[in-house]
Amino acid sequence: MDVVGKFYISIKKKMKLSTEEILSKEILNRDDIISLLKITDESDLEMLFNAANEIREKYCGNEIHIRAVIEFSNYCEENCSYCELREDNFSVKRYRLDADEIIETAKKISNMGFRTIYLQSGEDSYYDTDIIAYIIYSIKQSTDAAVTLNIGQRNFEDYKTWKIAGADRYFLKFHTSNSVLYSMYHKKKNLFEKINHLKYLKRLGYQIGTGNIIGIPHQTIEDIADDILLCQELDVDMASFTPFIPHPFTPFQNKPKADLGLVYKTIAVARILLKNIHVHACNSLEEVEKNGREGALKIGANIIIPDFSTETNNKLLLHPSRIKKMLENTEFISSKIELLGFKIATSKGNSLKLKALMD
């Protein structure tokens, strides 16, 4: 390397900002985000997590929202390399709830005090436009709950119909903002198309949610930084940064699971950059480390979705003993959240951006 090159590197090193200097900036750039994601020093980590928690408290208050998810089908027509529900995984015991079972379950959950019904499934075209519209309309007519859809990428006309039927929110994860990696993980769809769908959902008036998978094979820190920036570009209302968990009978079954520290740093940096959004403390954190969700709440997350789908057949959701178990599970989670110093939110938990517009 010549003298000029060495001089440039030495100057660049001197110009490198400390964690404290980065966190004091009004606007973070890509290099700042990468630097924060690479933090290893314990005192710097504490500084990062404290900053994220302060911003969460400023924009979200001290409330944690508990959503109720109904996983009504685990059939999937996609073949994503990382997902246990992939079409080629013949080890999965598949199930579907019919429309009326979903509606009745939603009513029972609403009566338990939940203000958001989170309808989730694999990409299952068995539930066509009209069936989903009927489910949404029936839930909205018989409960006072918000309805979030997390059922994969569908047609633009479907989104329109479901918005008219009463759907409030749509969750559609892009998983990675790196188009090369996206093509590697997904054989049937492309990233550009997914982003266009998210933008269209936003234009229709949905509160939109998206996010990535952290620790997925071949991913870099720079990719994660770009994922957070894509959430900012899309002006999302909700975000979920989930850890990669290797599943049997998938191409990535022998890969290592995500590093919890990197997941936490991603959540914290996203909170600092995106500020007034809802950030999930996802259930899969518990597969990385016990009480992983509670840890996420301390560093920027404000949404938790209890996993009520512990049985192999979700039809058990309708059984009285199952409802009792759900109540006990919810009360246990609520008490843990309150022990952390948070309050359980009683509102529907609409987009914080909507609240800002009204203020």
VOVONU-384733 format. One record per residue (C-alpha): x, y, z. Coordinates in steps of 0.1 Angstrom, whole numbers, plus 5000, padded with zeros to 4 digits. Example, Ala and Ser with C-alpha at 12.3 -4.5 7.8 and 13.67 -1.06 7.14 Angstrom:
512349555078 513749895071 
This chain:
500050005000 501450344991 501950635015 498750815004 496650495011 498150445046 497450815054 493850785042 493250475065 494850645095 492750955090 489550735086 490350555119 490850885137 487451005123 485650695135 482950805160 482450655194 479250485204 478350785225 478851015196 476750805172 473950785197 473951165202 473251215164 469851325153 470051115121 471950785118 473450685084 474350335072 477850345086 476450445120 474050155120 476849915110 479050045138 476249995164 475549645151 479249555156 479449665192 481049415215 482149625244 479849575274 479649945284 478850035248 476149775247 474649905278 474750255263 472950125232 470249935250 469550225274 469250465245 466750225228 464750185259 464550565264 463250605229 460650325233 459450495265 459350835248 457250715218 455350415233 455050505269 455350225294 452749995279 453249655263 450649535238 449649165239 448249035206 446248715202 447348505172 445148235156 447348015134 444547875113 446547675087 450047535085 449747445048 452147635026 452647654989 456047814992 459347624996 461547875015 464947725024 464647815061 461047745069 459647435086 456347485069 457847465034 455847265009 458546985006 458646915043 456546605045 457246555082 454846835092 451446725104 449246975085 445947125097 443347375086 440547545106 437347615087 436047975085 433447935113 435947785137 438248075131 435448325137 434248145169 437848135182 438248505175 435048575195 436348375225 439648545224 437948885222 435848795252 439148725271 440049095266 442349085236 442049395214 443849265183 443148935165 446248825145 445248585117 448248385106 448848095082 451147965056 450648075020 447547865016 445347944986 442647705000 441448015017 440348224987 439448594986 435848544997 436548305026 439148545041 436748845035 433948655053 436148575082 437348935085 433849085082 432348835107 435048915133 434649285129 430849265132 430949045164 433949195182 435649525189 439049395180 441449515153 442349245127 445849185115 446548955085 449748755082 448948515054 451648585029 451748754995 448448764977 446848944947 446349324948 442649274944 442649044975 444149324996 441449564984 438649324992 439949255026 440449615035 436849685025 435849385047 437449555077 441049435079 443149695098 446749565094 448849355072 452149185081 454349075052 457949005060 460649065033 463148845053 466149005037 466749325017 469649154998 468049054964 470748784958 470048624992 466348664987 466548464954 468648204971 466048154999 462848184978 462548014945 459048134935 459148504943 461448804941 462349084964 461249364941 457749214939 457549184977 458449544983 455849664957 453249464976 454149635009 454049974992 450649894977 449249775011 450450105026 448650304999 445450115006 445450235041 446649925059 448949965089 451849755076 454449535093 457549365080 461049265090 463949025086 465448705098 468748755117 471548505115 470248335084 473048175063 475248405042 473848715058 476348995068 476049285093 475749515063 472749325051 471049365085 471749745084 470149755050 467149565063 466549825090 466950105064 464349935042 461949935071 462550305073 462050355036 458750165037 457550385066 456350075084 454050075114 455249745128 458449545126 459649205136 463349105137 463348725143 466248495150 467048225125 466247885139 467347575120 464547335114 464646965105 463946855069 464947195055 468047285035 469447485064 468747225091 472447195100 473247565102 473747735136 470947935152 471148305155 473248485181 470848645206 473148935211 472949035174 469148995175 469049235205 471349485189 469149485158 466049545178 467749825197 469149995166 465749965148 464050135177 466550415177 466250475140 462550405134 461350555167 457450555166 456750195154 455549885172 458449635175 457749265183 459449055210 458848745189 458148395203 461148245185 463448435209 462448175235 464047905213 467348095214 467248155252 464748125280 463048455287 464348595254 461148785248 461448965282 464949065273 463749225240 461149425259 463949585279 465749715249 463049855226 460349605218 456749675229 454649395214 454349035226 452248765210 451748465233 452048135216 448747945222 449347695194 451147435214 448947155203 449446975170 445847035160 444547395165 440947275166 441647225203 441447605206 437747585208 437647335237 436947495271 440047345287 442147505259 440547845265 441347805303 444947715294 445148025272 443948245300 446448095325 449248145299 448248505293 448048585330 451448435335 452948645307 451148955320 452548905355 456148865341 455749185320 454449375351 457349255371 459649415346 457949755354 455649775324 451849815321 449649595299 448049805273 444249805270 443949985237 443849825202 447449935197 446950115164 449950265146 451850515166 452150715134 448350755133 448450885169 451151135159 448951265131 446051315155 448051495181 
